[in-house]
Amino acid sequence: MNDRYPHKLQQTEADVGVDPGIFTGTLNGAILGGSLNALLCAEGAYIKRANKHSIIANEGSAQQGLIAVLNGMVKLSTSFRDGRTQIVGLRFPGEFITLLTQAEPWFARVEVVEDAALLVLGAEKTEKLRLESRQFNIDMSSHANREIGWALAHLVTLGRKSPIERLASLLIELNDRGMGVNDASGEIRIPISRGEIGDYIGLESETVSRQFTRLKSDGYISLLSPSRVVVRDWHSLAHLSNGGSIAAE
């Protein structure tokens, strides 16, 4: 198989019979929550199970229509000839992986970070839904606007922020995009490895680990495990992410 043009997403026997209702309760507040039922009931729509490390698409391959994350997590990345990788986007439950419905080429490699359930709808059926559902168009526009906001914020993070400011910004982003476990305690889940964090915020994995230690030492966070962090003071962390230097009390 040509790695640049992987096989198209296909519904398999394992995907048949997945109850769409299991996703409605957890995604009602998400970006696609308003039109979730319309998407799940749309003609030709199906849910695709994808295991961790599965490749959904490679950079340059043709897009197949609308794909949204129902649970799990997906990363979008691009690689250099020398082996370096830059993660250019993360997609969480309730977010579209792509908004393009025509045969446009993927601008990045799309890989599953955590076992995921993906909602897939072909290009023609998506266009039909656009014509029939006002809420779907509202949700698509909302996601497009947020995607531009994420991209601009990430551009500033990569271009102007120090290593510790970059990590603080990432923790805030994860919380804002649904990775908060407990609002009262400030606990958030980190679904990507230290290496992937580095590929996302432009740092070596060793530097990422040092910044976690520094945030802990300065009182901003408590480390429960490599994938669990408690933020002790969100206001102080936000201040730090924007160039401040006052440690949490």
VOPAGU-2260 file (C-alpha; in pm, 1 decimal, decimal comma):
REM VOPAGU-2260
SITE   aa  ch    i         X         Y         Z
SITE  MET   A    0       0,0       0,0       0,0
SITE  ASN   A    1     125,6     344,1     -85,4
SITE  ASP   A    2     175,4     518,4     249,1
SITE  ARG   A    3      94,7     855,9      97,7
SITE  TYR   A    4    -251,9     745,8     -11,7
SITE  PRO   A    5    -392,8     507,5     249,1
SITE  HIS   A    6    -715,8     314,3     208,4
SITE  LYS   A    7   -1037,6     504,8     253,1
SITE  LEU   A    8   -1229,4     484,3     578,6
SITE  GLN   A    9   -1465,1     191,2     550,2
SITE  GLN   A   10   -1738,6      69,6     779,5
SITE  THR   A   11   -1658,1    -280,5     898,9
SITE  GLU   A   12   -1860,1    -547,1    1077,4
SITE  ALA   A   13   -1715,8    -424,4    1406,5
SITE  ASP   A   14   -1871,8     -83,3    1343,2
SITE  VAL   A   15   -2220,7    -208,7    1263,1
SITE  GLY   A   16   -2467,6    -181,0    1546,3
SITE  VAL   A   17   -2286,3      87,2    1744,3
SITE  ASP   A   18   -2557,0     269,9    1936,4
SITE  PRO   A   19   -2537,7     643,4    1853,0
SITE  GLY   A   20   -2723,9     720,4    2174,9
SITE  ILE   A   21   -2415,3     651,7    2385,8
SITE  PHE   A   22   -2258,5     972,9    2254,7
SITE  THR   A   23   -2546,3    1220,5    2281,3
SITE  GLY   A   24   -2521,0    1275,2    2656,7
SITE  THR   A   25   -2150,0    1355,1    2657,8
SITE  LEU   A   26   -2145,3    1574,6    2349,0
SITE  ASN   A   27   -2450,1    1796,2    2394,2
SITE  GLY   A   28   -2231,3    2084,3    2509,9
SITE  ALA   A   29   -1967,8    2034,2    2243,7
SITE  ILE   A   30   -1932,5    2224,7    1918,1
SITE  LEU   A   31   -2126,3    1971,9    1712,9
SITE  GLY   A   32   -2368,1    1900,5    1996,2
SITE  GLY   A   33   -2651,7    2105,6    1849,0
SITE  SER   A   34   -2660,8    1911,7    1524,3
SITE  LEU   A   35   -2540,2    1579,2    1663,3
SITE  ASN   A   36   -2872,5    1400,8    1619,3
SITE  ALA   A   37   -2902,6    1525,3    1262,3
SITE  LEU   A   38   -2552,4    1400,5    1186,7
SITE  LEU   A   39   -2609,4    1061,0    1347,9
SITE  CYS   A   40   -2937,1    1016,5    1158,5
SITE  ALA   A   41   -2811,3    1150,7     825,5
SITE  GLU   A   42   -2836,5     914,0     532,0
SITE  GLY   A   43   -2504,4     740,9     477,4
SITE  ALA   A   44   -2354,1     840,8     814,5
SITE  TYR   A   45   -2179,0     575,1    1018,3
SITE  ILE   A   46   -1957,6     541,7    1322,5
SITE  LYS   A   47   -1605,5     411,1    1266,5
SITE  ARG   A   48   -1403,3     261,0    1549,7
SITE  ALA   A   49   -1031,9     342,1    1524,3
SITE  ASN   A   50    -757,9     205,1    1748,4
SITE  LYS   A   51    -467,9     404,5    1891,1
SITE  HIS   A   52    -200,3     478,2    1628,0
SITE  SER   A   53    -444,9     412,5    1341,9
SITE  ILE   A   54    -381,6     638,1    1043,9
SITE  ILE   A   55    -699,3     806,6     924,4
SITE  ALA   A   56    -530,4     989,8     637,6
SITE  ASN   A   57    -184,9    1083,5     518,2
SITE  GLU   A   58     -71,5    1426,3     408,7
SITE  GLY   A   59    -163,1    1474,8      42,8
SITE  SER   A   60    -433,6    1209,0      24,1
SITE  ALA   A   61    -784,5    1309,7     -81,0
SITE  GLN   A   62   -1038,8    1396,2     186,1
SITE  GLN   A   63   -1350,5    1183,4     189,0
SITE  GLY   A   64   -1606,7    1412,0     345,0
SITE  LEU   A   65   -1690,6    1506,9     700,4
SITE  ILE   A   66   -1522,0    1329,1     990,9
SITE  ALA   A   67   -1591,9    1421,3    1353,3
SITE  VAL   A   68   -1458,8    1285,0    1681,0
SITE  LEU   A   69   -1721,9    1131,2    1908,6
SITE  ASN   A   70   -1477,8    1000,1    2166,1
SITE  GLY   A   71   -1104,1     946,6    2190,0
SITE  MET   A   72    -854,8    1190,4    2040,9
SITE  VAL   A   73    -684,6    1258,6    1708,3
SITE  LYS   A   74    -371,6    1452,6    1615,6
SITE  LEU   A   75    -278,5    1622,1    1287,8
SITE  SER   A   76      90,5    1639,4    1206,9
SITE  THR   A   77     343,2    1705,5     933,8
SITE  SER   A   78     694,9    1562,6     905,7
SITE  PHE   A   79    1025,7    1687,6     770,9
SITE  ARG   A   80    1271,9    1487,6     563,4
SITE  ASP   A   81    1510,0    1463,9     858,6
SITE  GLY   A   82    1247,0    1291,3    1070,7
SITE  ARG   A   83    1127,7    1584,0    1278,4
SITE  THR   A   84     753,0    1608,2    1336,4
SITE  GLN   A   85     530,6    1905,6    1408,1
SITE  ILE   A   86     182,0    1843,2    1545,4
SITE  VAL   A   87     -28,9    2116,3    1387,6
SITE  GLY   A   88    -360,3    2035,3    1548,4
SITE  LEU   A   89    -543,4    1828,1    1809,0
SITE  ARG   A   90    -904,6    1712,9    1784,1
SITE  PHE   A   91   -1111,7    1622,5    2088,6
SITE  PRO   A   92   -1462,2    1475,0    2137,7
SITE  GLY   A   93   -1725,1    1697,0    1981,6
SITE  GLU   A   94   -1489,1    1848,2    1724,1
SITE  PHE   A   95   -1469,5    1808,1    1348,4
SITE  ILE   A   96   -1144,4    1671,5    1210,2
SITE  THR   A   97   -1218,0    1832,7     876,8
SITE  LEU   A   98   -1471,5    2080,8     745,6
SITE  LEU   A   99   -1392,5    2026,3     376,6
SITE  THR   A  100   -1644,6    1818,4     188,1
SITE  GLN   A  101   -1483,6    1820,2    -155,7
SITE  ALA   A  102   -1189,4    1612,7    -276,1
SITE  GLU   A  103    -931,0    1851,5    -133,4
SITE  PRO   A  104    -597,6    1700,0     -21,9
SITE  TRP   A  105    -527,0    1656,7     346,4
SITE  PHE   A  106    -280,9    1917,6     469,7
SITE  ALA   A  107    -154,3    1687,9     746,7
SITE  ARG   A  108    -124,7    1328,6     858,0
SITE  VAL   A  109    -422,8    1231,2    1076,3
SITE  GLU   A  110    -350,5     976,2    1349,0
SITE  VAL   A  111    -552,8     841,3    1641,3
SITE  VAL   A  112    -394,1     923,4    1978,3
SITE  GLU   A  113    -651,3     739,8    2192,1
SITE  ASP   A  114    -892,8     468,6    2078,6
SITE  ALA   A  115   -1162,6     668,4    1904,7
SITE  ALA   A  116   -1512,2     658,8    1764,4
SITE  LEU   A  117   -1541,9     873,0    1452,2
SITE  LEU   A  118   -1855,7     993,7    1281,3
SITE  VAL   A  119   -1810,6     967,4     904,3
SITE  LEU   A  120   -2033,3    1124,0     639,1
SITE  GLY   A  121   -1947,5    1133,3     269,9
SITE  ALA   A  122   -1910,1    1458,5      77,5
SITE  GLU   A  123   -2237,5    1436,5    -115,7
SITE  LYS   A  124   -2441,1    1350,3     194,0
SITE  THR   A  125   -2273,3    1630,6     387,2
SITE  GLU   A  126   -2370,8    1882,4     120,9
SITE  LYS   A  127   -2727,7    1753,4     138,9
SITE  LEU   A  128   -2727,6    1804,9     515,5
SITE  ARG   A  129   -2596,4    2159,3     466,7
SITE  LEU   A  130   -2904,8    2236,7     257,4
SITE  GLU   A  131   -3145,6    2077,3     503,3
SITE  SER   A  132   -3016,9    2175,6     847,2
SITE  ARG   A  133   -2970,2    2533,7     963,4
SITE  GLN   A  134   -2825,6    2409,8    1293,9
SITE  PHE   A  135   -2563,7    2205,9    1109,7
SITE  ASN   A  136   -2446,5    2517,8     924,2
SITE  ILE   A  137   -2432,9    2712,1    1250,4
SITE  ASP   A  138   -2222,3    2440,4    1412,2
SITE  MET   A  139   -1990,1    2420,5    1111,3
SITE  SER   A  140   -1938,0    2797,6    1115,8
SITE  SER   A  141   -1880,2    2793,1    1490,8
SITE  HIS   A  142   -1616,9    2524,5    1456,5
SITE  ALA   A  143   -1447,2    2708,2    1169,4
SITE  ASN   A  144   -1423,7    3024,4    1378,6
SITE  ARG   A  145   -1283,8    2835,9    1675,8
SITE  GLU   A  146   -1035,9    2654,5    1452,8
SITE  ILE   A  147    -903,4    2988,0    1330,6
SITE  GLY   A  148    -875,5    3102,3    1692,1
SITE  TRP   A  149    -685,3    2786,6    1791,8
SITE  ALA   A  150    -449,1    2829,3    1496,6
SITE  LEU   A  151    -375,5    3194,0    1576,6
SITE  ALA   A  152    -317,3    3119,2    1944,6
SITE  HIS   A  153     -86,8    2831,9    1855,6
SITE  LEU   A  154     104,5    3053,2    1615,0
SITE  VAL   A  155     169,7    3301,7    1896,7
SITE  THR   A  156     270,8    3018,7    2131,4
SITE  LEU   A  157     524,9    2876,7    1887,4
SITE  GLY   A  158     657,1    3211,3    1770,6
SITE  ARG   A  159     680,1    3427,6    2081,2
SITE  LYS   A  160     645,3    3230,6    2405,4
SITE  SER   A  161     913,1    3082,5    2630,4
SITE  PRO   A  162     913,4    2706,9    2706,7
SITE  ILE   A  163     731,8    2742,9    3038,5
SITE  GLU   A  164     476,8    2981,4    2884,6
SITE  ARG   A  165     414,6    2728,2    2607,3
SITE  LEU   A  166     344,2    2448,4    2853,2
SITE  ALA   A  167     117,1    2669,6    3062,2
SITE  SER   A  168     -72,5    2760,2    2745,5
SITE  LEU   A  169    -112,2    2392,5    2657,7
SITE  LEU   A  170    -257,7    2305,0    2998,0
SITE  ILE   A  171    -511,0    2585,8    2961,6
SITE  GLU   A  172    -597,9    2469,1    2610,1
SITE  LEU   A  173    -652,0    2110,8    2725,3
SITE  ASN   A  174    -886,5    2226,4    2999,0
SITE  ASP   A  175   -1076,5    2458,0    2763,8
SITE  ARG   A  176   -1123,8    2174,6    2513,9
SITE  GLY   A  177   -1276,6    1920,9    2745,2
SITE  MET   A  178    -986,6    1749,7    2922,9
SITE  GLY   A  179   -1084,4    1880,9    3264,4
SITE  VAL   A  180   -1160,0    1591,2    3500,6
SITE  ASN   A  181   -1278,6    1783,6    3803,9
SITE  ASP   A  182   -1348,4    2157,1    3798,3
SITE  ALA   A  183   -1344,0    2182,1    4176,6
SITE  SER   A  184    -999,9    2025,6    4215,5
SITE  GLY   A  185    -848,1    2167,0    3896,2
SITE  GLU   A  186    -752,6    1821,7    3771,8
SITE  ILE   A  187    -700,8    1778,2    3398,3
SITE  ARG   A  188    -612,7    1479,0    3185,6
SITE  ILE   A  189    -315,8    1490,1    2947,2
SITE  PRO   A  190    -384,6    1239,0    2668,5
SITE  ILE   A  191     -57,2    1290,2    2481,5
SITE  SER   A  192     296,8    1184,6    2571,4
SITE  ARG   A  193     581,2    1418,4    2663,0
SITE  GLY   A  194     723,4    1363,7    2314,4
SITE  GLU   A  195     392,0    1454,7    2151,8
SITE  ILE   A  196     363,7    1762,0    2372,7
SITE  GLY   A  197     706,9    1863,7    2247,2
SITE  ASP   A  198     601,5    1806,6    1885,8
SITE  TYR   A  199     296,2    2026,4    1947,5
SITE  ILE   A  200     458,7    2320,3    2127,6
SITE  GLY   A  201     797,4    2301,7    1955,5
SITE  LEU   A  202    1018,5    2166,7    2233,8
SITE  GLU   A  203    1234,6    1861,8    2295,1
SITE  SER   A  204    1070,5    1603,3    2522,7
SITE  GLU   A  205    1343,9    1656,1    2784,8
SITE  THR   A  206    1263,4    2027,8    2790,1
SITE  VAL   A  207     893,5    1947,5    2834,1
SITE  SER   A  208     973,2    1729,8    3136,1
SITE  ARG   A  209    1186,7    2005,8    3289,0
SITE  GLN   A  210     905,2    2258,1    3246,0
SITE  PHE   A  211     658,5    2027,3    3421,1
SITE  THR   A  212     904,1    2001,0    3709,8
SITE  ARG   A  213     944,1    2377,9    3715,3
SITE  LEU   A  214     567,1    2436,3    3719,2
SITE  LYS   A  215     541,7    2193,1    4008,8
SITE  SER   A  216     832,0    2350,5    4199,6
SITE  ASP   A  217     689,2    2700,8    4152,3
SITE  GLY   A  218     352,7    2591,0    4289,2
SITE  TYR   A  219     141,3    2615,6    3976,2
SITE  ILE   A  220      57,5    2244,9    3948,5
SITE  SER   A  221      67,0    1911,4    4126,6
SITE  LEU   A  222     165,6    1603,9    3925,9
SITE  LEU   A  223     -55,7    1302,3    3996,9
SITE  SER   A  224      88,8    1095,3    3712,0
SITE  PRO   A  225     235,4    1159,7    3365,4
SITE  SER   A  226    -120,0    1189,9    3234,4
SITE  ARG   A  227    -288,4    1365,5    3529,5
SITE  VAL   A  228    -219,6    1716,1    3657,4
SITE  VAL   A  229    -389,9    1934,0    3914,6
SITE  VAL   A  230    -373,0    2305,9    3843,3
SITE  ARG   A  231    -360,9    2484,1    4177,8
SITE  ASP   A  232    -449,6    2831,1    4050,5
SITE  TRP   A  233    -587,0    2884,2    3699,7
SITE  HIS   A  234    -557,3    3261,9    3724,3
SITE  SER   A  235    -185,6    3241,9    3806,0
SITE  LEU   A  236    -128,6    2986,5    3529,6
SITE  ALA   A  237    -305,7    3209,8    3276,7
SITE  HIS   A  238     -95,8    3503,6    3396,7
SITE  LEU   A  239     218,9    3298,0    3343,4
SITE  SER   A  240     110,1    3186,4    2995,6
SITE  ASN   A  241      81,9    3550,2    2891,3
SITE  GLY   A  242     424,4    3660,0    3008,3
SITE  GLY   A  243     370,1    3692,9    3381,6
SITE  SER   A  244     611,6    3551,8    3635,6
SITE  ILE   A  245     426,2    3540,7    3966,6
SITE  ALA   A  246     415,1    3190,5    4111,2
SITE  ALA   A  247      94,6    3060,7    4262,8
SITE  GLU   A  248      65,2    3118,1    4632,6
